[in-house]
Amino acid sequence: MIPTHQISGRVLYDNKAAEGVAIYLGPIEAPSVPDIPANPHGITGKDGRFSISTFGENDGAPPGKYKLMMIWIDSDSKLESRPDRFFGWYDAVNSKIVVQIKEGENVIPEIKVPVITGPPDAVNGIVGRN
């Protein structure tokens, strides 16, 4: 099994703790599936804090470089397909947050998300290639 290292952090939305935000680490220069069972992930608690899990609960992630992605499902929505309260600003395409996980304990700096009122502009291809 690949060694993992503790990771924790906190998400604030409009300067308030954001509960229920799903956090995913997408490997950039780090082990990925099938070497690990799934992308490292976690979910924020009432205080907006999260810990990351890969093989077992709160075991962290292997060392490496990751894109941090966040989805905050609107559980109050009456729509069948519940929308992301972040409107996709922090999905695999749009997230600009990159973290480097090192051996030992890792604390991700507090993620402060401003009020979001709509989605980012659509991405059509790769700049400089289309």
C-alpha positions as CSV (number, residue, x, y, z in Angstrom):
1,M,0.0,0.0,0.0
2,I,1.2,3.5,-0.8
3,P,2.0,5.6,2.3
4,T,-0.4,8.5,3.0
5,H,0.0,11.6,5.1
6,Q,-2.6,13.5,7.1
7,I,-4.4,16.4,5.4
8,S,-6.8,18.9,6.9
9,G,-8.3,22.2,6.0
10,R,-11.3,24.5,6.3
11,V,-13.8,26.0,3.9
12,L,-15.5,29.3,4.5
13,Y,-18.3,30.7,2.2
14,D,-19.0,34.5,2.7
15,N,-16.8,34.3,5.8
16,K,-19.0,31.6,7.4
17,A,-18.2,27.9,7.9
18,A,-19.4,25.9,4.9
19,E,-20.9,22.5,6.0
20,G,-21.3,19.6,3.5
21,V,-18.7,20.7,0.9
22,A,-17.3,17.6,-0.9
23,I,-13.5,18.0,-1.3
24,Y,-11.6,16.0,-4.0
25,L,-7.9,15.9,-4.7
26,G,-7.3,15.2,-8.4
27,P,-3.7,13.9,-9.0
28,I,-1.5,16.1,-11.1
29,E,1.8,14.6,-10.1
30,A,0.7,12.0,-7.6
31,P,-0.5,8.4,-7.5
32,S,-3.9,7.8,-9.1
33,V,-6.4,5.0,-9.8
34,P,-5.6,2.1,-10.1
35,D,-2.7,2.6,-7.7
36,I,-5.1,4.1,-5.2
37,P,-8.8,3.0,-4.9
38,A,-10.3,6.5,-5.6
39,N,-9.2,10.2,-5.6
40,P,-8.5,11.4,-2.1
41,H,-11.6,13.0,-0.7
42,G,-13.4,14.4,2.3
43,I,-16.4,16.4,3.4
44,T,-16.7,19.5,5.6
45,G,-18.3,19.4,9.0
46,K,-20.4,22.1,10.8
47,D,-17.3,24.1,11.4
48,G,-16.2,24.0,7.7
49,R,-13.3,21.7,8.6
50,F,-12.4,18.6,6.6
51,S,-9.9,15.7,6.7
52,I,-8.9,13.8,3.6
53,S,-9.3,10.0,3.1
54,T,-7.8,7.7,0.5
55,F,-7.6,4.0,1.8
56,G,-9.3,4.5,5.1
57,E,-11.1,7.2,7.1
58,N,-9.0,10.4,7.6
59,D,-5.8,8.6,6.5
60,G,-4.7,11.5,4.2
61,A,-3.3,11.1,0.7
62,P,0.0,10.0,-0.9
63,P,2.6,12.7,-1.3
64,G,2.4,14.7,-4.6
65,K,0.8,17.6,-6.4
66,Y,-3.1,17.7,-6.6
67,K,-5.8,20.0,-8.0
68,L,-8.3,20.6,-5.1
69,M,-11.9,20.5,-6.3
70,M,-15.0,21.3,-4.3
71,I,-18.7,20.7,-4.9
72,W,-21.4,22.0,-2.5
73,I,-24.7,20.3,-3.3
74,D,-27.7,22.5,-2.5
75,S,-29.6,20.0,-0.3
76,D,-32.5,22.5,0.1
77,S,-33.2,22.5,-3.6
78,K,-36.4,21.0,-4.8
79,L,-34.9,20.2,-8.2
80,E,-34.4,16.5,-9.1
81,S,-30.8,17.3,-10.0
82,R,-29.5,19.3,-7.1
83,P,-27.3,22.2,-8.1
84,D,-23.7,22.9,-7.0
85,R,-23.9,26.0,-4.8
86,F,-20.4,26.9,-6.2
87,F,-21.9,26.9,-9.8
88,G,-18.9,24.8,-11.0
89,W,-16.2,27.4,-10.0
90,Y,-14.2,24.7,-8.2
91,D,-14.9,21.6,-10.5
92,A,-12.2,19.7,-12.4
93,V,-12.2,22.2,-15.3
94,N,-12.4,25.5,-13.3
95,S,-10.6,25.0,-10.0
96,K,-7.4,27.0,-9.7
97,I,-6.4,25.6,-6.3
98,V,-3.3,23.4,-6.4
99,V,-1.9,21.7,-3.3
100,Q,1.4,20.0,-2.7
101,I,1.2,17.1,-0.1
102,K,4.4,16.3,1.7
103,E,5.4,13.7,4.2
104,G,4.0,14.4,7.7
105,E,1.0,16.5,8.6
106,N,-0.4,18.8,5.9
107,V,-2.7,21.8,6.7
108,I,-4.3,23.4,3.6
109,P,-4.6,27.2,4.1
110,E,-8.2,28.3,4.8
111,I,-10.2,28.4,1.6
112,K,-12.3,31.6,1.6
113,V,-15.0,31.5,-1.1
114,P,-16.8,34.7,-1.8
115,V,-20.5,34.9,-2.6
116,I,-21.0,33.3,-6.0
117,T,-24.1,34.2,-8.1
118,G,-23.5,32.4,-11.3
119,P,-21.3,30.0,-13.3
120,P,-17.9,30.8,-14.8
121,D,-17.6,31.5,-18.5
122,A,-17.8,28.3,-20.6
123,V,-14.4,26.8,-21.6
124,N,-14.3,26.0,-25.3
125,G,-11.2,24.0,-26.0
126,I,-7.7,24.7,-24.9
127,V,-6.3,28.2,-25.2
128,G,-3.7,28.3,-28.0
129,R,-4.8,25.0,-29.5
130,N,-8.2,25.8,-31.1
